[in-house]
Amino acid sequence: MQPTHTNLTSKVKFKNLSIRIGIIFSNLSIFLLVLCISGYLSFIATALIFLVGIIIIILTVGTAFAFIPNFFSIITSGATITSNIAGFLTENFYIFASICIACAINSLVLL
């Protein structure tokens, strides 16, 4: 007995394509939502870097300065990097949010 082959109609192909594109838009909207949230979480990370640096100084009773002479400059350079990232993400928050909303709407329509 020979296997039967079914040909997909153009309507079924279009439906499959729209489902795939809808899933892609959904994934993009989730990624952009994470970018929007991480802009504000970066400021918390900057504060945590300073807090950890101060806690290390207090717990070691200042001996961290003896072992690492430029300890506070290392802490401030790490905070500078995270503040630059936070600044970039918050400057472009509205761009990320608008693209996120557009992708979510496209995803809902296609799915």
VEXKOLKE-721095 format. One record per atom (N, C-alpha, C): residue number from 0; atom name; x, y, z; residue in one letter. Coordinates in Angstrom, 3 decimals. Layout:
VEXKOLKE-721095
+-----+------+----------+----------+----------+------+
| seq | atom |        X |        Y |        Z | type |
+-----+------+----------+----------+----------+------+
| NUM |   CA |        X |        Y |        Z |    A |
...
+-----+------+----------+----------+----------+------+
This chain:
VEXKOLKE-721095
+-----+------+----------+----------+----------+------+
| seq | atom |        X |        Y |        Z | type |
+-----+------+----------+----------+----------+------+
|   0 |    N |    0.835 |   -1.171 |    0.000 |    M |
|   0 |   CA |    0.000 |    0.000 |    0.000 |    M |
|   0 |    C |    0.888 |    1.244 |    0.000 |    M |
|   1 |    N |    0.578 |    2.173 |   -0.851 |    Q |
|   1 |   CA |    1.392 |    3.376 |   -0.985 |    Q |
|   1 |    C |    0.941 |    4.429 |    0.019 |    Q |
|   2 |    N |    1.913 |    5.176 |    0.571 |    P |
|   2 |   CA |    1.533 |    6.230 |    1.507 |    P |
|   2 |    C |    0.806 |    7.351 |    0.784 |    P |
|   3 |    N |   -0.137 |    7.898 |    1.439 |    T |
|   3 |   CA |   -0.893 |    8.987 |    0.839 |    T |
|   3 |    C |   -0.247 |   10.314 |    1.206 |    T |
|   4 |    N |   -0.190 |   11.190 |    0.259 |    H |
|   4 |   CA |    0.382 |   12.518 |    0.470 |    H |
|   4 |    C |   -0.747 |   13.533 |    0.418 |    H |
|   5 |    N |   -0.760 |   14.363 |    1.392 |    T |
|   5 |   CA |   -1.760 |   15.420 |    1.371 |    T |
|   5 |    C |   -1.066 |   16.733 |    1.083 |    T |
|   6 |    N |   -1.602 |   17.471 |    0.179 |    N |
|   6 |   CA |   -1.071 |   18.790 |   -0.150 |    N |
|   6 |    C |   -1.775 |   19.825 |    0.709 |    N |
|   7 |    N |   -0.973 |   20.683 |    1.302 |    L |
|   7 |   CA |   -1.550 |   21.743 |    2.121 |    L |
|   7 |    C |   -2.105 |   22.841 |    1.226 |    L |
|   8 |    N |   -3.253 |   23.302 |    1.563 |    T |
|   8 |   CA |   -3.833 |   24.400 |    0.807 |    T |
|   8 |    C |   -3.159 |   25.698 |    1.217 |    T |
|   9 |    N |   -3.346 |   26.700 |    0.410 |    S |
|   9 |   CA |   -2.719 |   27.988 |    0.706 |    S |
|   9 |    C |   -3.295 |   28.600 |    1.992 |    S |
|  10 |    N |   -4.558 |   28.275 |    2.286 |    K |
|  10 |   CA |   -5.169 |   28.796 |    3.510 |    K |
|  10 |    C |   -4.484 |   28.206 |    4.743 |    K |
|  11 |    N |   -4.187 |   26.921 |    4.727 |    V |
|  11 |   CA |   -3.520 |   26.260 |    5.846 |    V |
|  11 |    C |   -2.081 |   26.756 |    5.976 |    V |
|  12 |    N |   -1.409 |   26.952 |    4.832 |    K |
|  12 |   CA |   -0.053 |   27.481 |    4.862 |    K |
|  12 |    C |   -0.017 |   28.886 |    5.455 |    K |
|  13 |    N |   -0.982 |   29.713 |    5.069 |    F |
|  13 |   CA |   -1.038 |   31.071 |    5.610 |    F |
|  13 |    C |   -1.323 |   31.052 |    7.107 |    F |
|  14 |    N |   -2.169 |   30.143 |    7.546 |    K |
|  14 |   CA |   -2.470 |   30.023 |    8.970 |    K |
|  14 |    C |   -1.225 |   29.606 |    9.751 |    K |
|  15 |    N |   -0.484 |   28.632 |    9.234 |    N |
|  15 |   CA |    0.748 |   28.198 |    9.891 |    N |
|  15 |    C |    1.778 |   29.329 |    9.949 |    N |
|  16 |    N |    1.895 |   30.084 |    8.863 |    L |
|  16 |   CA |    2.821 |   31.201 |    8.829 |    L |
|  16 |    C |    2.424 |   32.283 |    9.828 |    L |
|  17 |    N |    1.131 |   32.589 |    9.894 |    S |
|  17 |   CA |    0.693 |   33.633 |   10.820 |    S |
|  17 |    C |    0.887 |   33.205 |   12.272 |    S |
|  18 |    N |    0.736 |   31.929 |   12.554 |    I |
|  18 |   CA |    0.981 |   31.431 |   13.916 |    I |
|  18 |    C |    2.458 |   31.571 |   14.264 |    I |
|  19 |    N |    3.341 |   31.228 |   13.341 |    R |
|  19 |   CA |    4.777 |   31.356 |   13.599 |    R |
|  19 |    C |    5.175 |   32.813 |   13.808 |    R |
|  20 |    N |    4.668 |   33.692 |   12.973 |    I |
|  20 |   CA |    4.994 |   35.109 |   13.113 |    I |
|  20 |    C |    4.409 |   35.656 |   14.410 |    I |
|  21 |    N |    3.231 |   35.200 |   14.797 |    G |
|  21 |   CA |    2.636 |   35.613 |   16.064 |    G |
|  21 |    C |    3.471 |   35.184 |   17.254 |    G |
|  22 |    N |    4.027 |   33.986 |   17.197 |    I |
|  22 |   CA |    4.899 |   33.518 |   18.277 |    I |
|  22 |    C |    6.177 |   34.353 |   18.329 |    I |
|  23 |    N |    6.709 |   34.710 |   17.173 |    I |
|  23 |   CA |    7.903 |   35.559 |   17.132 |    I |
|  23 |    C |    7.604 |   36.920 |   17.751 |    I |
|  24 |    N |    6.476 |   37.519 |   17.401 |    F |
|  24 |   CA |    6.095 |   38.807 |   17.990 |    F |
|  24 |    C |    5.892 |   38.688 |   19.492 |    F |
|  25 |    N |    5.340 |   37.591 |   19.935 |    S |
|  25 |   CA |    5.150 |   37.382 |   21.369 |    S |
|  25 |    C |    6.494 |   37.317 |   22.087 |    S |
|  26 |    N |    7.436 |   36.594 |   21.517 |    N |
|  26 |   CA |    8.766 |   36.507 |   22.120 |    N |
|  26 |    C |    9.474 |   37.859 |   22.130 |    N |
|  27 |    N |    9.321 |   38.618 |   21.047 |    L |
|  27 |   CA |    9.910 |   39.956 |   21.011 |    L |
|  27 |    C |    9.308 |   40.872 |   22.069 |    L |
|  28 |    N |    8.007 |   40.783 |   22.262 |    S |
|  28 |   CA |    7.379 |   41.641 |   23.261 |    S |
|  28 |    C |    7.833 |   41.282 |   24.671 |    S |
|  29 |    N |    8.033 |   39.991 |   24.936 |    I |
|  29 |   CA |    8.538 |   39.580 |   26.247 |    I |
|  29 |    C |    9.961 |   40.090 |   26.453 |    I |
|  30 |    N |   10.805 |   39.973 |   25.432 |    F |
|  30 |   CA |   12.184 |   40.455 |   25.537 |    F |
|  30 |    C |   12.221 |   41.962 |   25.768 |    F |
|  31 |    N |   11.419 |   42.720 |   25.046 |    L |
|  31 |   CA |   11.407 |   44.169 |   25.208 |    L |
|  31 |    C |   10.810 |   44.580 |   26.552 |    L |
|  32 |    N |    9.876 |   43.810 |   27.069 |    L |
|  32 |   CA |    9.357 |   44.073 |   28.402 |    L |
|  32 |    C |   10.442 |   43.897 |   29.452 |    L |
|  33 |    N |   11.268 |   42.880 |   29.280 |    V |
|  33 |   CA |   12.403 |   42.674 |   30.195 |    V |
|  33 |    C |   13.384 |   43.838 |   30.091 |    V |
|  34 |    N |   13.622 |   44.348 |   28.884 |    L |
|  34 |   CA |   14.489 |   45.511 |   28.729 |    L |
|  34 |    C |   13.918 |   46.737 |   29.433 |    L |
|  35 |    N |   12.605 |   46.927 |   29.347 |    C |
|  35 |   CA |   11.974 |   48.063 |   30.020 |    C |
|  35 |    C |   12.130 |   47.959 |   31.535 |    C |
|  36 |    N |   11.940 |   46.778 |   32.063 |    I |
|  36 |   CA |   12.039 |   46.582 |   33.512 |    I |
|  36 |    C |   13.493 |   46.681 |   33.974 |    I |
|  37 |    N |   14.420 |   46.167 |   33.175 |    S |
|  37 |   CA |   15.818 |   46.162 |   33.598 |    S |
|  37 |    C |   16.409 |   47.562 |   33.648 |    S |
|  38 |    N |   15.822 |   48.513 |   32.963 |    G |
|  38 |   CA |   16.279 |   49.895 |   33.074 |    G |
|  38 |    C |   16.135 |   50.425 |   34.475 |    G |
|  39 |    N |   15.064 |   50.098 |   35.120 |    Y |
|  39 |   CA |   14.861 |   50.549 |   36.497 |    Y |
|  39 |    C |   15.567 |   49.652 |   37.502 |    Y |
|  40 |    N |   15.724 |   48.390 |   37.180 |    L |
|  40 |   CA |   16.451 |   47.494 |   38.077 |    L |
|  40 |    C |   17.944 |   47.795 |   38.074 |    L |
|  41 |    N |   18.448 |   48.440 |   37.031 |    S |
|  41 |   CA |   19.860 |   48.812 |   36.980 |    S |
|  41 |    C |   20.196 |   49.839 |   38.041 |    S |
|  42 |    N |   19.262 |   50.731 |   38.331 |    F |
|  42 |   CA |   19.511 |   51.703 |   39.393 |    F |
|  42 |    C |   19.605 |   51.009 |   40.747 |    F |
|  43 |    N |   18.815 |   49.983 |   40.938 |    I |
|  43 |   CA |   18.893 |   49.207 |   42.176 |    I |
|  43 |    C |   20.240 |   48.484 |   42.243 |    I |
|  44 |    N |   20.724 |   47.986 |   41.120 |    A |
|  44 |   CA |   22.026 |   47.317 |   41.087 |    A |
|  44 |    C |   23.148 |   48.288 |   41.428 |    A |
|  45 |    N |   23.031 |   49.534 |   40.961 |    T |
|  45 |   CA |   24.036 |   50.537 |   41.296 |    T |
|  45 |    C |   24.056 |   50.794 |   42.794 |    T |
|  46 |    N |   22.892 |   50.901 |   43.391 |    A |
|  46 |   CA |   22.822 |   51.105 |   44.839 |    A |
|  46 |    C |   23.372 |   49.897 |   45.590 |    A |
|  47 |    N |   23.108 |   48.707 |   45.087 |    L |
|  47 |   CA |   23.624 |   47.492 |   45.737 |    L |
|  47 |    C |   25.146 |   47.412 |   45.664 |    L |
|  48 |    N |   25.742 |   47.904 |   44.591 |    I |
|  48 |   CA |   27.198 |   47.902 |   44.489 |    I |
|  48 |    C |   27.805 |   48.777 |   45.579 |    I |
|  49 |    N |   27.243 |   49.977 |   45.765 |    F |
|  49 |   CA |   27.739 |   50.840 |   46.838 |    F |
|  49 |    C |   27.497 |   50.213 |   48.203 |    F |
|  50 |    N |   26.348 |   49.608 |   48.394 |    L |
|  50 |   CA |   26.024 |   48.996 |   49.671 |    L |
|  50 |    C |   26.963 |   47.836 |   49.994 |    L |
|  51 |    N |   27.250 |   47.008 |   49.010 |    V |
|  51 |   CA |   28.171 |   45.890 |   49.226 |    V |
|  51 |    C |   29.572 |   46.415 |   49.543 |    V |
|  52 |    N |   29.992 |   47.463 |   48.853 |    G |
|  52 |   CA |   31.301 |   48.060 |   49.141 |    G |
|  52 |    C |   31.388 |   48.582 |   50.563 |    G |
|  53 |    N |   30.357 |   49.249 |   51.020 |    I |
|  53 |   CA |   30.351 |   49.773 |   52.390 |    I |
|  53 |    C |   30.293 |   48.642 |   53.402 |    I |
|  54 |    N |   29.531 |   47.610 |   53.119 |    I |
|  54 |   CA |   29.452 |   46.456 |   54.038 |    I |
|  54 |    C |   30.808 |   45.755 |   54.133 |    I |
|  55 |    N |   31.515 |   45.629 |   53.000 |    I |
|  55 |   CA |   32.845 |   45.018 |   53.036 |    I |
|  55 |    C |   33.793 |   45.854 |   53.891 |    I |
|  56 |    N |   33.720 |   47.165 |   53.768 |    I |
|  56 |   CA |   34.575 |   48.043 |   54.580 |    I |
|  56 |    C |   34.259 |   47.884 |   56.060 |    I |
|  57 |    N |   32.981 |   47.823 |   56.388 |    I |
|  57 |   CA |   32.592 |   47.700 |   57.795 |    I |
|  57 |    C |   32.979 |   46.332 |   58.348 |    I |
|  58 |    N |   32.746 |   45.266 |   57.603 |    L |
|  58 |   CA |   33.048 |   43.926 |   58.100 |    L |
|  58 |    C |   34.552 |   43.678 |   58.252 |    L |
|  59 |    N |   35.343 |   44.261 |   57.385 |    T |
|  59 |   CA |   36.786 |   44.070 |   57.492 |    T |
|  59 |    C |   37.436 |   45.132 |   58.367 |    T |
|  60 |    N |   36.649 |   45.977 |   58.965 |    V |
|  60 |   CA |   37.095 |   47.058 |   59.856 |    V |
|  60 |    C |   38.173 |   47.911 |   59.168 |    V |
|  61 |    N |   37.983 |   48.158 |   57.922 |    G |
|  61 |   CA |   38.873 |   49.034 |   57.172 |    G |
|  61 |    C |   40.112 |   48.365 |   56.633 |    G |
|  62 |    N |   40.331 |   47.091 |   56.935 |    T |
|  62 |   CA |   41.537 |   46.432 |   56.422 |    T |
|  62 |    C |   41.458 |   46.167 |   54.926 |    T |
|  63 |    N |   40.293 |   46.327 |   54.351 |    A |
|  63 |   CA |   40.177 |   46.181 |   52.892 |    A |
|  63 |    C |   41.021 |   47.235 |   52.198 |    A |
|  64 |    N |   41.174 |   48.391 |   52.803 |    F |
|  64 |   CA |   42.003 |   49.441 |   52.217 |    F |
|  64 |    C |   43.478 |   49.076 |   52.279 |    F |
|  65 |    N |   43.873 |   48.292 |   53.268 |    A |
|  65 |   CA |   45.275 |   47.884 |   53.373 |    A |
|  65 |    C |   45.613 |   46.840 |   52.301 |    A |
|  66 |    N |   44.713 |   45.901 |   52.062 |    F |
|  66 |   CA |   44.970 |   44.861 |   51.073 |    F |
|  66 |    C |   44.745 |   45.355 |   49.653 |    F |
|  67 |    N |   43.749 |   46.190 |   49.477 |    I |
|  67 |   CA |   43.434 |   46.735 |   48.148 |    I |
|  67 |    C |   43.463 |   48.261 |   48.271 |    I |
|  68 |    N |   44.593 |   48.896 |   47.930 |    P |
|  68 |   CA |   44.717 |   50.339 |   48.146 |    P |
|  68 |    C |   43.691 |   51.181 |   47.373 |    P |
|  69 |    N |   43.311 |   50.775 |   46.188 |    N |
|  69 |   CA |   42.337 |   51.534 |   45.390 |    N |
|  69 |    C |   40.955 |   50.875 |   45.440 |    N |
|  70 |    N |   40.566 |   50.395 |   46.606 |    F |
|  70 |   CA |   39.312 |   49.656 |   46.774 |    F |
|  70 |    C |   38.104 |   50.497 |   46.389 |    F |
|  71 |    N |   38.048 |   51.722 |   46.878 |    F |
|  71 |   CA |   36.864 |   52.540 |   46.621 |    F |
|  71 |    C |   36.797 |   52.984 |   45.162 |    F |
|  72 |    N |   37.941 |   53.160 |   44.498 |    S |
|  72 |   CA |   37.896 |   53.519 |   43.074 |    S |
|  72 |    C |   37.403 |   52.339 |   42.237 |    S |
|  73 |    N |   37.702 |   51.113 |   42.678 |    I |
|  73 |   CA |   37.181 |   49.934 |   41.978 |    I |
|  73 |    C |   35.667 |   49.866 |   42.135 |    I |
|  74 |    N |   35.183 |   50.150 |   43.337 |    I |
|  74 |   CA |   33.733 |   50.139 |   43.579 |    I |
|  74 |    C |   33.041 |   51.222 |   42.746 |    I |
|  75 |    N |   33.621 |   52.417 |   42.705 |    T |
|  75 |   CA |   32.984 |   53.499 |   41.941 |    T |
|  75 |    C |   33.055 |   53.248 |   40.436 |    T |
|  76 |    N |   34.102 |   52.574 |   39.952 |    S |
|  76 |   CA |   34.148 |   52.280 |   38.519 |    S |
|  76 |    C |   33.070 |   51.258 |   38.138 |    S |
|  77 |    N |   32.827 |   50.283 |   39.024 |    G |
|  77 |   CA |   31.733 |   49.339 |   38.776 |    G |
|  77 |    C |   30.380 |   50.027 |   38.792 |    G |
|  78 |    N |   30.229 |   50.969 |   39.703 |    A |
|  78 |   CA |   28.966 |   51.710 |   39.760 |    A |
|  78 |    C |   28.799 |   52.621 |   38.546 |    A |
|  79 |    N |   29.897 |   53.146 |   38.044 |    T |
|  79 |   CA |   29.830 |   53.990 |   36.847 |    T |
|  79 |    C |   29.349 |   53.187 |   35.643 |    T |
|  80 |    N |   29.839 |   51.970 |   35.514 |    I |
|  80 |   CA |   29.430 |   51.119 |   34.389 |    I |
|  80 |    C |   27.937 |   50.804 |   34.477 |    I |
|  81 |    N |   27.459 |   50.420 |   35.665 |    T |
|  81 |   CA |   26.032 |   50.098 |   35.786 |    T |
|  81 |    C |   25.164 |   51.340 |   35.637 |    T |
|  82 |    N |   25.671 |   52.494 |   36.065 |    S |
|  82 |   CA |   24.867 |   53.708 |   35.889 |    S |
|  82 |    C |   24.794 |   54.105 |   34.420 |    S |
|  83 |    N |   25.850 |   53.851 |   33.653 |    N |
|  83 |   CA |   25.791 |   54.116 |   32.207 |    N |
|  83 |    C |   24.772 |   53.206 |   31.527 |    N |
|  84 |    N |   24.755 |   51.948 |   31.919 |    I |
|  84 |   CA |   23.771 |   51.010 |   31.359 |    I |
|  84 |    C |   22.360 |   51.431 |   31.744 |    I |
|  85 |    N |   22.176 |   51.811 |   33.013 |    A |
|  85 |   CA |   20.854 |   52.252 |   33.469 |    A |
|  85 |    C |   20.419 |   53.512 |   32.740 |    A |
|  86 |    N |   21.344 |   54.419 |   32.511 |    G |
|  86 |   CA |   21.019 |   55.637 |   31.771 |    G |
|  86 |    C |   20.578 |   55.351 |   30.354 |    G |
|  87 |    N |   21.281 |   54.451 |   29.681 |    F |
|  87 |   CA |   20.904 |   54.091 |   28.314 |    F |
|  87 |    C |   19.520 |   53.460 |   28.274 |    F |
|  88 |    N |   19.269 |   52.547 |   29.199 |    L |
|  88 |   CA |   17.985 |   51.849 |   29.187 |    L |
|  88 |    C |   16.823 |   52.786 |   29.538 |    L |
|  89 |    N |   17.033 |   53.720 |   30.453 |    T |
|  89 |   CA |   15.936 |   54.635 |   30.795 |    T |
|  89 |    C |   15.754 |   55.726 |   29.738 |    T |
|  90 |    N |   16.838 |   56.101 |   29.042 |    E |
|  90 |   CA |   16.673 |   57.068 |   27.949 |    E |
|  90 |    C |   15.820 |   56.488 |   26.825 |    E |
|  91 |    N |   15.982 |   55.219 |   26.573 |    N |
|  91 |   CA |   15.265 |   54.571 |   25.471 |    N |
|  91 |    C |   14.056 |   53.783 |   25.946 |    N |
|  92 |    N |   13.566 |   54.089 |   27.146 |    F |
|  92 |   CA |   12.429 |   53.366 |   27.705 |    F |
|  92 |    C |   11.199 |   53.479 |   26.820 |    F |
|  93 |    N |   10.904 |   54.674 |   26.336 |    Y |
|  93 |   CA |    9.693 |   54.863 |   25.534 |    Y |
|  93 |    C |    9.793 |   54.148 |   24.184 |    Y |
|  94 |    N |   10.986 |   54.055 |   23.643 |    I |
|  94 |   CA |   11.166 |   53.319 |   22.394 |    I |
|  94 |    C |   10.904 |   51.837 |   22.633 |    I |
|  95 |    N |   11.529 |   51.294 |   23.702 |    F |
|  95 |   CA |   11.328 |   49.879 |   24.019 |    F |
|  95 |    C |    9.864 |   49.590 |   24.347 |    F |
|  96 |    N |    9.223 |   50.478 |   25.101 |    A |
|  96 |   CA |    7.829 |   50.252 |   25.497 |    A |
|  96 |    C |    6.899 |   50.300 |   24.288 |    A |
|  97 |    N |    7.122 |   51.244 |   23.381 |    S |
|  97 |   CA |    6.236 |   51.340 |   22.214 |    S |
|  97 |    C |    6.405 |   50.131 |   21.289 |    S |
|  98 |    N |    7.634 |   49.687 |   21.093 |    I |
|  98 |   CA |    7.851 |   48.496 |   20.267 |    I |
|  98 |    C |    7.265 |   47.263 |   20.952 |    I |
|  99 |    N |    7.384 |   47.203 |   22.286 |    C |
|  99 |   CA |    6.817 |   46.083 |   23.048 |    C |
|  99 |    C |    5.301 |   46.027 |   22.891 |    C |
| 100 |    N |    4.645 |   47.162 |   22.988 |    I |
| 100 |   CA |    3.187 |   47.204 |   22.844 |    I |
| 100 |    C |    2.776 |   46.843 |   21.412 |    I |
| 101 |    N |    3.520 |   47.345 |   20.438 |    A |
| 101 |   CA |    3.201 |   47.025 |   19.027 |    A |
| 101 |    C |    3.376 |   45.537 |   18.757 |    A |
| 102 |    N |    4.427 |   44.932 |   19.297 |    C |
| 102 |   CA |    4.648 |   43.497 |   19.104 |    C |
| 102 |    C |    3.567 |   42.679 |   19.814 |    C |
| 103 |    N |    3.151 |   43.131 |   20.988 |    A |
| 103 |   CA |    2.100 |   42.408 |   21.711 |    A |
| 103 |    C |    0.775 |   42.472 |   20.948 |    A |
| 104 |    N |    0.457 |   43.625 |   20.390 |    I |
| 104 |   CA |   -0.793 |   43.757 |   19.627 |    I |
| 104 |    C |   -0.733 |   42.891 |   18.374 |    I |
| 105 |    N |    0.405 |   42.918 |   17.670 |    N |
| 105 |   CA |    0.555 |   42.068 |   16.475 |    N |
| 105 |    C |    0.457 |   40.596 |   16.839 |    N |
| 106 |    N |    1.031 |   40.238 |   17.967 |    S |
| 106 |   CA |    0.967 |   38.846 |   18.412 |    S |
| 106 |    C |   -0.470 |   38.421 |   18.684 |    S |
| 107 |    N |   -1.240 |   39.278 |   19.351 |    L |
| 107 |   CA |   -2.640 |   38.950 |   19.627 |    L |
| 107 |    C |   -3.461 |   38.829 |   18.357 |    L |
| 108 |    N |   -3.179 |   39.701 |   17.399 |    V |
| 108 |   CA |   -3.938 |   39.656 |   16.151 |    V |
| 108 |    C |   -3.602 |   38.384 |   15.366 |    V |
| 109 |    N |   -2.329 |   38.055 |   15.298 |    L |
| 109 |   CA |   -1.926 |   36.901 |   14.495 |    L |
| 109 |    C |   -2.243 |   35.571 |   15.151 |    L |
| 110 |    N |   -2.233 |   35.555 |   16.472 |    L |
| 110 |   CA |   -2.536 |   34.278 |   17.136 |    L |
| 110 |    C |   -4.031 |   34.154 |   17.352 |    L |
+-----+------+----------+----------+----------+------+
